[in-house]
Amino acid sequence: MKVFGVTGWKNAGKTGLMERLVAEITKRGFSVSTVKHAHHAFDVDHEGRDSYRHRVAGAHEVMLASGVRIAQMSELRGSAEPPLSDLLARLKPVDLVLIEGYKREPHPKIEAFREVAGHDLMAPQDGTIAAVAADIALEVDLPVFDLDDTARITEFVLRQVGLIAEAQPTSNLKPPPLKNDCFALPPGVNWTPVDEALEALRTRLTTVVGRETVPLELACGRVLAADLVAKRSNPPLPNTAVDGYGFAGAVPEGEAVFPLIAGRSAAGVPYQGRVPDGHAIRVLTGAALPDGVDTVVLEEDCAISETQIAFNGPVKHKSNTRKAGEDVAEGDIALSKGRVLTPADLALAAAVGFGELPVFLPLRVGVLSTGDELVEPGQEAGVGQIFDANRPMLLSAIARFGYKAVDLGRVADSRVALTDQLKNAAAKVDVILTSGGASAGDEDHVSALLRESGALAEWRIALKPGRPLALGIWDGVPVFGLPGNPVAAFVCTLIFARPALSVLAGSDWRVPDYFDVPAAFSKRKKPGRREYLRARMRGGRVEVFKSEGSGRVSGLSWAEGLVELGDEGREISEGDLVRFYPYGSFGL
């Protein structure tokens, strides 16, 4: 059992600190018990109470029990005060026991200190004072926390006892960069089928971001950086699934009558005694099953008096109960590394004992447009100029994928300007997406620069739209050179960049969901290339955009997904099944 103490002189604020720590640690999903040392002749019982009368009469132990709490008092009657270890042995297992006082005991402690209390700091007892929580600045050879900074003190305590791991410096955890030749194609390969290109990306890419530890409430949408092994079973104890009556002993076949014992078991307030065979007790949903109880009968199936319950059998053994750990057992992997955390995942992590989670740093994806012909949307365009439609499209898609989109602006068709922009970008992002300049023309500087750096693979994908795809490494940062045509850039982003970014971010390779649905169109497709048509569902059938021209940006907005036509030749008639990928299956 893990133990940590709070100590300090009178009026130093230790009880208030204890109260806040219990509340904060409990909120983080850990179970906490406390032990407080009462000094001098302080008594927990008072003259005139029934318990006092019992004790004075000579009772060795007095137990007070109600539906609210149970208190047990033991009489010392002149014998020595028991050591802390004996008291701890009486407690039921919990994640952490917080101890107030007992400054001479060897467990680690934090000392509460208030200047107005008029005392000096206590001298550490055998080095057991691990930190100080004070209301003034202090110069001591110990960590010093603001007395009211409950969150930081809680983090310190939980790390000291090992309930949460020490945060590792991010710089030490960043994986090695990708190799310059990771995208290289075999000699003599000119055209790459889509499936081969995807497989090459899947097998050659690795995580490029570091790690950090964040509070549970900030982890949604982040990528889990390590398997999450349950610290505690869920449920931690056998419990009841319904409001009703638990009983011990043989399960009746017919009419049954059980004596009803006093008390009840409720969620968070378990019954402390044992239920004898042949007796029943009131239990509420979520309550720990009292010792001896293994079957629960529904309240509405019972006739109830003050002293008995009656119901008709048969009742299945262990009905309406949950086993300890039947959801997740302590030591099981509750969540796997690489999972993008959802609100439901956070509930599971909390249930198995985690207040913070190891996650990968957010993937920073830079988007850069290239081309002399581009002007910013909303500005005045001259003759031969067009508005940059790719950058806002790609930046918003990256954000929808769950990554940090970084606007790298646009750069003219200048080798020098592009070199400077890529150098600056490599220092502040983890991956770069460019649009335009990915072919082999005179002004296609993205592919030319990557070729000069010795880190270019020009993938001529057997794909329509989006044939040229330049892949390379610049200063250790992977670069995806997308086509300049907005439709081709969009399709290549969904088909290639999206699953690749998932791996670079520390997650799994993502395969989009699809549906085979009847076509509302007819088409003759030639063999040799895979085609993606802008499409949408209407009336249970999928229709495609009126034009396949890759310059028709309106088709992207009109569509709600893509129809995929395989590499083989095919004659498609209305009603034939075709494969439809909704935009939502890509995370849009």
C-alpha positions in Angstrom: 0.0 0.0 0.0 1.4 3.4 -1.0 1.8 6.0 1.8 2.5 9.7 1.8 2.3 12.2 4.6 1.5 15.8 5.3 3.1 17.3 8.4 3.6 20.8 9.9 3.2 22.9 13.0 -0.2 23.8 14.4 -2.1 26.3 12.1 0.4 25.6 9.3 -2.4 24.6 6.9 -1.8 20.9 6.8 -5.5 19.9 7.4 -6.6 22.1 4.6 -3.9 20.7 2.3 -5.0 17.2 3.2 -8.6 18.0 2.4 -7.7 19.4 -1.0 -5.3 16.5 -1.8 -7.9 13.9 -1.0 -10.5 15.7 -3.3 -8.0 16.1 -6.2 -6.5 12.6 -6.1 -10.0 11.1 -5.9 -11.1 13.2 -8.9 -8.2 11.7 -10.8 -9.5 8.2 -10.3 -7.4 6.9 -7.4 -8.9 5.6 -4.1 -7.6 7.3 -1.0 -7.8 6.6 2.7 -6.4 8.9 5.5 -4.9 8.5 8.9 -4.7 11.6 11.2 -2.7 11.7 14.5 -4.6 13.4 17.3 -2.1 14.9 19.7 -2.1 14.7 23.5 -5.3 13.7 25.3 -7.6 14.4 22.4 -10.6 12.0 22.4 -12.8 11.1 19.5 -15.8 10.3 21.8 -17.7 12.6 24.1 -19.5 12.1 27.4 -23.2 11.5 27.1 -23.2 9.6 23.9 -24.3 6.0 23.7 -20.8 4.9 22.5 -19.2 6.7 25.5 -21.5 4.8 27.9 -20.5 1.5 26.2 -16.8 2.3 26.6 -17.1 3.4 30.3 -19.0 0.2 31.0 -15.9 -1.7 29.9 -16.3 -2.5 26.2 -13.0 -3.3 24.6 -14.2 -2.1 21.2 -17.2 -0.1 20.2 -18.5 -0.1 16.6 -20.9 2.6 15.5 -22.8 1.7 12.3 -25.4 3.6 10.3 -26.5 4.0 6.7 -24.0 6.9 6.4 -20.7 5.5 7.9 -19.1 3.0 10.3 -16.7 4.0 13.0 -14.8 1.6 15.2 -13.2 2.6 18.5 -10.7 0.5 20.4 -9.8 1.2 24.0 -6.1 1.4 24.9 -6.7 1.4 28.6 -3.2 2.3 29.6 -1.4 0.3 26.9 1.0 2.0 24.5 -0.2 3.9 21.5 0.0 1.5 18.5 2.6 2.3 15.8 1.5 3.7 12.5 2.2 0.3 10.8 -0.4 -1.3 13.0 -3.0 1.3 12.1 -2.2 0.9 8.4 -2.7 -2.8 8.6 -6.3 -2.3 9.7 -7.2 -0.4 6.5 -8.7 -2.0 3.4 -6.4 -1.9 0.3 -6.5 1.5 -1.6 -4.3 3.2 -4.1 -2.9 5.7 -1.5 -3.0 6.4 2.2 -2.5 10.0 3.1 -1.2 10.6 6.7 -1.6 13.8 8.6 1.0 14.1 11.4 3.3 11.3 12.5 6.3 13.4 11.6 8.7 10.9 13.1 7.6 8.0 11.0 9.8 7.1 8.0 7.3 7.6 5.2 7.9 10.5 2.7 6.1 13.8 3.7 5.4 17.3 2.5 5.6 20.0 5.1 2.9 22.6 5.2 4.2 26.0 6.3 2.5 29.3 7.0 4.5 32.4 8.0 1.7 33.6 10.3 1.8 30.4 12.3 5.0 31.7 13.9 7.1 28.5 13.6 10.2 27.6 11.8 10.3 24.8 9.3 10.7 21.4 10.8 14.0 19.8 10.5 13.7 16.8 8.2 13.4 13.5 10.0 15.9 11.1 8.4 15.4 12.8 5.1 11.7 12.1 5.0 10.5 15.6 4.2 10.3 15.5 0.4 9.0 19.0 -0.3 7.5 22.1 1.3 4.2 23.7 0.6 4.4 27.3 1.8 2.6 30.7 1.6 5.9 32.6 1.1 9.0 32.2 -1.0 11.6 30.0 0.8 15.2 29.1 0.1 15.6 25.5 1.1 17.2 22.4 -0.5 13.8 20.9 -1.3 11.1 21.5 -3.9 8.9 24.3 -2.7 5.2 24.7 -3.8 2.7 27.4 -3.3 0.5 26.1 -0.4 -2.6 26.7 -2.5 -1.3 25.1 -5.7 -3.2 21.8 -5.2 -2.7 20.6 -8.8 1.1 20.8 -8.7 1.3 19.3 -5.2 -0.9 16.4 -6.3 1.3 15.7 -9.3 4.4 15.7 -7.0 2.8 13.3 -4.5 1.5 10.9 -7.2 4.9 10.8 -8.9 6.7 10.3 -5.5 4.6 7.2 -4.7 4.7 5.9 -8.3 1.0 6.2 -9.2 2.0 8.2 -12.2 5.2 8.0 -14.2 7.8 10.7 -14.2 7.4 13.0 -17.2 10.3 12.4 -19.7 11.9 15.3 -21.5 10.4 15.5 -24.9 13.8 16.1 -26.5 15.0 12.7 -25.4 12.1 10.9 -26.8 11.9 12.1 -30.3 12.5 9.2 -32.7 15.3 9.3 -35.4 14.4 11.0 -38.6 13.4 9.1 -41.8 16.3 8.1 -44.1 16.8 10.1 -47.3 16.2 7.1 -49.4 13.1 5.8 -47.7 10.9 6.7 -50.7 13.2 5.3 -53.4 11.7 3.1 -56.1 13.4 0.0 -57.6 15.5 0.7 -60.7 13.5 0.8 -63.9 10.1 1.3 -62.2 8.2 4.1 -64.0 4.6 3.6 -63.2 3.5 2.6 -59.7 0.1 0.9 -59.1 -1.9 2.5 -56.3 -1.8 -0.5 -54.0 2.0 -0.8 -54.4 2.4 2.9 -53.6 0.3 2.6 -50.5 2.1 -0.5 -49.3 5.5 1.2 -49.8 4.3 4.2 -47.7 2.9 1.9 -45.0 6.1 -0.1 -44.6 8.7 2.7 -44.9 7.2 5.4 -42.7 7.6 5.6 -38.9 6.6 8.0 -36.1 8.4 11.3 -36.3 7.1 13.1 -33.2 8.1 13.0 -29.6 6.1 12.3 -26.5 4.7 14.1 -23.5 2.4 13.3 -20.6 -0.9 15.3 -20.3 -3.7 15.4 -17.8 -6.6 13.1 -18.7 -9.0 15.9 -19.5 -6.6 17.2 -22.2 -5.9 13.9 -23.9 -9.0 13.7 -26.2 -7.9 13.5 -29.9 -4.3 12.8 -29.0 -2.4 9.7 -30.0 -1.6 7.3 -27.2 2.2 6.8 -27.0 2.2 3.6 -25.0 0.0 0.6 -24.1 -2.2 1.6 -21.2 -2.0 -1.2 -18.6 -4.8 -1.1 -16.1 -3.6 -0.1 -12.6 -6.9 -1.2 -11.1 -9.7 -3.6 -12.1 -13.0 -2.3 -13.3 -15.1 -2.9 -11.4 -12.6 -3.1 -8.5 -14.9 -5.3 -6.4 -17.8 -7.6 -7.1 -20.9 -5.4 -7.2 -24.6 -5.4 -7.9 -26.1 -4.4 -11.2 -29.5 -3.4 -9.8 -31.3 -2.1 -6.8 -32.6 -5.1 -4.9 -31.6 -7.6 -2.1 -28.5 -9.7 -2.0 -28.5 -13.0 -0.2 -26.1 -15.6 0.8 -26.4 -19.4 0.7 -28.3 -21.8 -1.5 -30.3 -20.5 -4.4 -34.0 -21.3 -3.9 -36.1 -23.2 -6.5 -39.5 -22.1 -5.4 -41.0 -19.7 -2.9 -38.3 -18.2 -0.7 -38.3 -16.2 2.5 -35.1 -14.6 3.9 -34.6 -12.8 7.2 -33.5 -9.2 6.4 -30.5 -8.0 8.3 -30.0 -4.3 9.3 -28.0 -2.0 7.1 -27.4 -1.8 3.4 -24.7 -1.6 0.8 -24.6 1.4 -1.4 -22.2 2.7 -4.1 -19.2 4.2 -2.2 -20.6 3.1 1.2 -20.2 -0.7 1.4 -21.6 -2.8 4.1 -18.7 -3.8 6.4 -19.9 -7.0 8.0 -20.6 -10.5 6.7 -24.1 -11.6 5.7 -24.8 -15.1 7.2 -26.1 -17.9 5.0 -29.8 -17.8 4.6 -30.1 -14.0 5.2 -30.5 -11.1 2.9 -29.5 -7.4 2.8 -30.5 -4.3 0.9 -28.2 -3.5 -2.0 -28.2 -0.6 -4.4 -26.9 -0.4 -8.0 -23.1 -0.2 -8.1 -22.6 -1.2 -4.5 -19.9 -3.6 -3.5 -21.3 -7.0 -2.7 -21.2 -7.6 1.1 -19.1 -10.5 2.2 -21.1 -13.7 1.8 -23.5 -12.3 -0.9 -23.2 -13.7 -4.4 -26.7 -13.4 -5.8 -29.1 -10.4 -6.1 -32.9 -10.5 -6.6 -34.6 -7.4 -8.2 -36.4 -5.2 -5.8 -39.6 -5.3 -7.8 -39.6 -9.1 -7.6 -39.7 -9.0 -3.8 -42.4 -8.7 -1.1 -40.7 -6.7 1.7 -41.4 -6.2 5.4 -39.1 -4.6 8.1 -37.6 -8.0 8.9 -38.1 -10.2 5.8 -38.1 -10.4 2.1 -40.0 -13.0 0.0 -39.8 -13.9 -3.7 -40.5 -16.7 -6.1 -37.6 -18.8 -7.5 -35.9 -20.1 -9.4 -33.2 -17.4 -9.3 -30.0 -18.0 -11.2 -26.9 -18.2 -9.1 -25.0 -14.9 -9.3 -27.9 -13.1 -11.0 -27.7 -9.3 -11.2 -24.1 -9.2 -10.1 -20.8 -8.1 -11.7 -17.5 -9.9 -11.1 -14.4 -7.8 -10.1 -12.5 -7.0 -13.3 -15.2 -8.4 -15.6 -14.8 -5.3 -17.7 -11.0 -4.8 -17.4 -8.7 -6.7 -15.0 -5.7 -5.1 -13.3 -2.7 -5.7 -15.5 -4.7 -6.0 -18.7 -4.0 -3.7 -21.7 -7.0 -1.3 -21.5 -6.0 0.8 -24.5 -3.3 0.1 -27.1 -0.5 2.4 -28.3 -1.3 4.3 -31.4 -5.0 4.8 -30.6 -6.5 8.2 -31.2 -8.2 8.9 -27.9 -11.9 9.4 -27.8 -14.1 10.7 -24.9 -15.1 7.0 -24.3 -11.4 6.1 -24.1 -10.9 8.8 -21.4 -13.7 7.2 -19.4 -12.0 3.8 -19.6 -8.6 5.3 -18.6 -10.1 7.0 -15.6 -11.9 3.8 -14.6 -8.7 1.8 -14.5 -6.7 4.3 -12.5 -5.2 7.0 -14.7 -5.2 10.7 -14.1 -2.8 11.5 -17.0 -1.8 9.8 -20.2 1.4 9.4 -22.3 0.7 10.8 -25.7 2.6 11.7 -28.9 3.2 15.4 -29.5 0.7 16.8 -32.1 1.9 16.3 -35.7 2.8 19.7 -37.2 1.9 19.6 -40.9 3.1 22.5 -43.0 1.2 23.5 -46.3 3.1 25.4 -49.0 1.7 26.5 -52.4 4.1 27.1 -55.3 3.7 29.0 -58.6 4.1 32.4 -60.2 0.4 32.3 -61.2 -1.0 32.2 -57.7 -2.5 35.1 -55.8 -4.2 35.2 -52.4 -7.9 34.5 -52.4 -9.8 37.8 -52.2 -7.0 39.9 -53.8 -7.2 41.2 -57.3 -6.0 38.7 -59.9 -4.3 39.9 -63.1 -4.2 38.3 -66.5 -3.0 34.7 -66.3 -3.2 34.6 -62.5 -5.5 32.3 -60.4 -6.4 32.3 -56.8 -4.6 29.8 -54.5 -7.4 27.3 -53.8 -5.1 24.5 -52.6 -3.8 26.1 -49.5 -7.1 26.8 -47.7 -8.4 23.4 -48.8 -5.3 21.5 -47.6 -5.0 23.4 -44.3 -8.6 22.8 -43.4 -8.3 19.1 -44.3 -5.2 18.7 -42.1 -7.0 20.3 -39.2 -10.0 18.0 -39.7 -7.6 15.0 -39.7 -6.7 16.1 -36.2 -3.2 17.5 -36.8 -1.7 21.0 -36.3 -2.0 22.7 -39.6 0.8 25.3 -40.2 0.4 27.8 -43.0 3.7 28.1 -44.9 2.3 30.6 -47.4 3.0 30.5 -51.1 6.3 30.9 -52.9 7.0 32.0 -56.5 8.7 29.7 -59.1 12.1 30.6 -57.8 14.7 28.0 -56.8 16.3 30.4 -54.2 13.0 31.4 -52.7 11.8 27.8 -52.4 15.0 26.7 -50.8 14.8 29.4 -48.1 11.1 28.5 -47.5 11.8 24.8 -47.1 14.7 25.5 -44.8 12.5 27.7 -42.6 9.7 25.2 -42.7 11.9 22.2 -41.7 12.8 23.9 -38.5 9.2 24.3 -37.3 7.1 21.4 -38.8 7.2 17.6 -38.8 6.1 17.1 -42.4 5.5 19.4 -45.4 2.8 19.2 -48.1 3.5 21.3 -51.2 1.2 21.8 -54.1 2.5 22.4 -57.6 6.1 21.9 -58.8 6.0 18.1 -58.5 6.4 17.2 -62.1 9.6 17.4 -64.2 9.1 20.7 -66.1 11.3 23.8 -66.2 9.5 25.5 -63.4 8.8 22.4 -61.2 11.3 23.4 -58.5 10.0 21.1 -55.7 11.0 18.0 -57.5 14.2 19.6 -58.8 15.4 20.7 -55.3 14.6 17.3 -53.8 16.5 15.6 -56.6 19.5 17.8 -56.0 19.4 17.0 -52.3 19.6 13.3 -53.2 16.2 12.6 -51.5 13.7 12.5 -54.3 11.4 9.8 -55.5 9.2 10.8 -58.4 6.3 8.5 -58.1 4.3 8.4 -61.3 1.2 6.8 -59.8 -1.2 4.9 -62.1 -4.0 7.1 -60.9 -6.6 9.5 -62.3 -6.5 12.3 -61.2 -3.2 13.0 -59.6 -0.5 11.1 -61.5 2.7 13.0 -60.4 3.6 12.6 -56.7 7.1 13.8 -55.5 8.2 12.3 -52.2 11.4 13.2 -50.5 13.2 14.3 -47.3 14.4 17.9 -46.7 16.6 18.5 -43.6 15.2 15.3 -42.1 11.5 16.3 -42.7 9.4 14.3 -45.1 8.0 16.2 -48.1 4.9 15.3 -50.1 4.9 17.1 -53.4 1.3 17.1 -54.5 0.0 18.1 -57.9 -1.0 21.7 -58.4 -4.4 20.9 -59.8 -6.9 21.2 -56.8 -8.8 18.1 -57.7 -5.7 16.0 -58.0 -4.2 17.5 -54.9 -7.3 16.7 -53.0 -7.5 13.1 -54.1 -3.8 12.5 -53.5 -4.2 13.9 -50.0 -7.1 11.6 -49.1 -5.6 8.5 -50.7 -1.9 8.8 -49.9 -1.2 11.7 -47.4 -3.9 10.9 -44.9 -2.8 7.4 -44.0 0.8 8.4 -44.2 0.3 11.3 -41.8 -1.4 8.9 -39.4 1.7 6.8 -39.2 4.0 9.8 -38.9 1.8 11.0 -36.0 2.3 7.7 -34.1 -1.0 6.1 -34.9 -1.9 3.2 -37.2 -2.2 3.1 -41.0 -5.7 4.2 -41.6 -7.8 2.4 -44.2 -11.0 4.3 -45.1 -14.4 2.6 -44.8 -16.4 2.0 -48.0 -19.7 0.8 -49.3 -20.6 -1.2 -52.4 -23.7 0.5 -53.8 -25.6 0.5 -57.0 -24.4 3.0 -59.7 -26.6 5.8 -60.9 -24.4 6.2 -64.0 -22.8 4.3 -66.8 -19.2 4.4 -67.9 -16.6 2.5 -69.9 -13.3 2.5 -68.0 -10.0 1.7 -69.7 -7.5 -0.7 -68.0 -4.1 0.5 -66.5 -5.1 3.2 -64.1 -7.2 3.4 -60.9 -9.8 6.2 -61.1 -11.5 8.2 -58.4 -14.7 10.0 -59.4 -16.3 12.7 -57.4 -19.6 11.2 -56.2 -22.6 11.4 -53.9 -25.4 9.2 -52.7 -29.0 9.9 -53.7 -32.0 7.6 -53.3 -29.8 4.6 -52.4 -27.6 4.9 -55.5 -24.4 6.7 -56.2 -24.2 9.4 -58.8 -21.0 11.0 -60.2 -20.1 14.6 -61.2 -21.1 15.5 -64.7 -17.4 16.1 -65.8 -14.3 14.2 -64.9 -12.1 17.2 -65.7 -9.6 17.7 -62.9 -9.8 21.4 -63.1 -13.5 21.5 -62.1 -13.2 22.5 -58.4 -17.0 22.8 -58.1 -17.1 19.0 -58.4 -15.3 18.7 -55.1 -17.9 20.8 -53.4 -20.8 19.1 -55.1 -19.5 15.6 -54.1 -19.9 13.9 -50.7 -17.2 11.2 -51.4 -15.3 9.3 -54.1 -16.2 6.3 -56.3 -13.2 4.1 -56.8 -12.8 2.2 -60.1 -10.1 -0.5 -60.0 -7.0 -0.8 -62.2 -8.7 -3.2 -64.6 -10.9 -2.2 -67.5 -14.6 -2.3 -66.9 -18.0 -1.6 -68.4 -20.3 -0.1 -65.8 -24.0 0.1 -66.3 -26.6 1.7 -64.1 -27.4 -0.6 -61.1 -24.0 -2.3 -61.1 -22.2 -2.2 -57.7 -19.4 0.3 -57.4 -17.2 1.1 -54.4 -18.1 4.4 -52.7 -15.9 6.2 -50.0 -17.8 8.9 -48.1 -15.7 11.9 -47.2 -16.4 11.1 -43.6 -14.4 7.8 -43.9 -11.3 10.0 -44.5 -12.0 12.0 -41.4 -13.5 15.0 -43.2 
